[in-house]
Amino acid sequence: HSLLLPRIVMEHFFFLCAFLFFILMLVKIARQSKPVKLPPGPKPLPIIGNIHQLIGSVPHKILADLGRKHGPLMYLKFGEVPTVIISSADVAKEFFTNYDRIFASRAYLLSASILNYNCTDIGFAPFGDYWRQLRKICTMELLSPRRVQSFRSIREKEVLNMIKSIALQEGS
């Protein structure tokens, strides 16, 4: 067993060196690239970002308070995830009329890729011709008035079950 570990290390020495070289090159490129001008926002902490600022009240009220302090367009980090928050209807309207194609696609998620056949479902497909075709099929086949009407009895039954469930929990 004592000879096994050095042998494994030696067999993968080239891979380890290449991996370290790759990481060093990424760090070098990241330092050389021009900094991106981000919207104003509170300074994030390492690792947790701005999550600590969301503790205390309900998140939408905290975000509204931060929006009054930093402006209608602000930059926050939730953990290591950079996030731009828009807290004004006018700014949101401007963003989605001028930059709608940029924001139309969802973020790539490895879990969605694995679970949804490489993001080929309507929920995670990237914006484009394929997604438009999926939306058209969904609208014509699943959301047509005839199809919606065919599920009326199921909807009514489920609403009745929900009302009964809430009534059973009265006073709890």
C-alpha positions in Angstrom: 0.0 0.0 0.0 2.9 2.4 0.7 4.1 2.1 -2.9 0.7 2.6 -4.4 0.3 6.2 -3.5 3.6 7.5 -5.1 2.8 5.4 -8.2 -0.6 7.1 -8.6 1.0 10.5 -8.1 3.6 9.8 -10.7 1.1 8.5 -13.2 -1.0 11.7 -12.9 1.9 14.1 -12.5 1.5 15.5 -16.0 -2.2 16.0 -15.5 -1.6 17.8 -12.2 1.0 20.1 -13.8 -1.3 20.8 -16.7 -4.2 21.6 -14.4 -2.0 23.9 -12.2 -0.8 25.7 -15.4 -4.4 26.1 -16.6 -5.4 27.6 -13.2 -2.5 30.0 -13.3 -3.3 31.1 -16.8 -6.9 31.8 -15.8 -5.8 33.9 -12.9 -3.4 35.8 -15.1 -6.1 36.5 -17.7 -8.6 37.5 -15.0 -6.1 40.1 -13.7 -5.3 41.5 -17.1 -8.9 41.9 -18.3 -10.5 45.3 -17.9 -12.8 45.7 -15.0 -16.5 45.6 -15.8 -18.4 48.7 -14.7 -21.1 47.4 -12.4 -24.1 49.2 -10.9 -23.8 50.6 -7.4 -24.6 48.4 -4.4 -23.4 47.5 -0.9 -20.0 45.9 -0.6 -20.3 42.1 -0.5 -18.5 39.9 2.0 -16.2 37.1 0.9 -18.0 33.7 0.2 -21.5 34.8 1.4 -21.7 38.0 -0.6 -24.7 40.2 0.4 -26.8 37.4 1.9 -26.3 38.7 5.4 -28.1 41.9 4.4 -31.3 40.0 3.6 -31.7 38.7 7.2 -34.2 40.4 9.5 -37.3 41.4 7.5 -39.0 40.1 4.4 -36.6 40.1 1.4 -38.7 42.3 -0.8 -38.8 45.1 1.8 -35.0 44.8 2.4 -34.4 45.0 -1.4 -36.7 48.1 -1.6 -34.8 49.8 1.2 -31.5 48.9 -0.5 -32.9 50.3 -3.8 -33.8 53.6 -2.1 -30.2 53.8 -0.8 -28.3 52.6 -3.9 -30.6 53.5 -6.7 -33.1 51.6 -8.9 -30.4 49.5 -10.5 -28.0 47.8 -8.0 -25.5 45.0 -7.9 -25.6 42.3 -5.2 -23.9 39.0 -4.7 -25.8 36.1 -3.3 -23.0 33.8 -2.2 -20.7 33.9 -5.2 -23.6 34.5 -7.7 -23.5 38.1 -9.1 -27.0 39.6 -9.4 -28.3 42.8 -10.8 -31.5 44.0 -9.0 -34.0 46.3 -10.6 -36.3 48.0 -8.2 -38.1 50.4 -10.4 -40.8 49.7 -12.9 -39.5 52.3 -15.3 -36.0 50.9 -15.3 -37.4 47.3 -15.7 -39.5 48.5 -18.7 -36.4 50.1 -20.3 -34.3 47.1 -19.7 -36.8 44.6 -21.1 -37.6 46.8 -24.2 -33.9 47.5 -25.0 -32.2 44.3 -23.9 -35.0 41.7 -24.1 -33.1 39.3 -26.3 -30.1 39.3 -23.9 -32.2 38.4 -20.9 -34.6 36.1 -22.7 -32.5 32.9 -22.1 -32.3 31.2 -18.7 -29.0 30.7 -17.0 -27.3 27.4 -17.8 -27.7 24.9 -15.0 -25.9 21.6 -14.9 -28.8 20.0 -13.0 -31.3 21.2 -15.7 -29.0 19.8 -18.4 -28.8 16.4 -16.7 -32.5 16.1 -15.8 -34.0 17.7 -18.9 -32.2 16.0 -21.8 -29.6 18.7 -22.3 -32.0 21.6 -21.7 -34.3 20.6 -24.6 -37.6 21.1 -22.7 -39.6 24.4 -22.8 -38.6 25.4 -19.2 -34.8 25.5 -19.8 -34.3 25.6 -23.6 -32.3 28.7 -24.6 -34.2 31.4 -26.4 -34.2 31.0 -30.2 -36.0 29.2 -33.0 -36.2 25.9 -31.1 -37.8 27.5 -28.0 -40.3 29.4 -30.2 -41.3 26.1 -31.9 -41.7 24.5 -28.4 -43.9 27.4 -27.3 -46.0 27.2 -30.4 -46.6 23.5 -29.9 -47.4 24.0 -26.2 -49.9 26.8 -27.0 -51.6 24.8 -29.8 -51.7 21.4 -28.1 -51.9 22.1 -24.3 -53.4 25.5 -23.9 -56.0 25.5 -26.6 -59.5 26.4 -25.3 -60.7 22.8 -26.1 -57.9 21.2 -24.1 -58.2 23.6 -21.2 -61.9 22.9 -21.0 -61.3 19.2 -21.0 -59.4 19.5 -17.7 -62.2 21.6 -16.0 -63.5 18.7 -13.9 -60.0 17.9 -12.6 -59.3 21.6 -11.7 -62.6 21.8 -9.9 -61.9 18.6 -8.0 -58.4 19.8 -7.0 -59.8 23.2 -5.8 -62.4 21.4 -3.7 -59.7 19.2 -2.2 -57.6 22.2 -1.4 -60.5 24.0 0.3 -61.2 20.9 2.4 -57.6 20.6 3.4 -57.6 24.3 4.5 -60.9 23.8 6.4 -59.4 20.8 8.3 -56.5 23.0 9.5 -58.8 25.7 10.9 -57.5 27.0 14.2 -54.0 25.4 13.9 
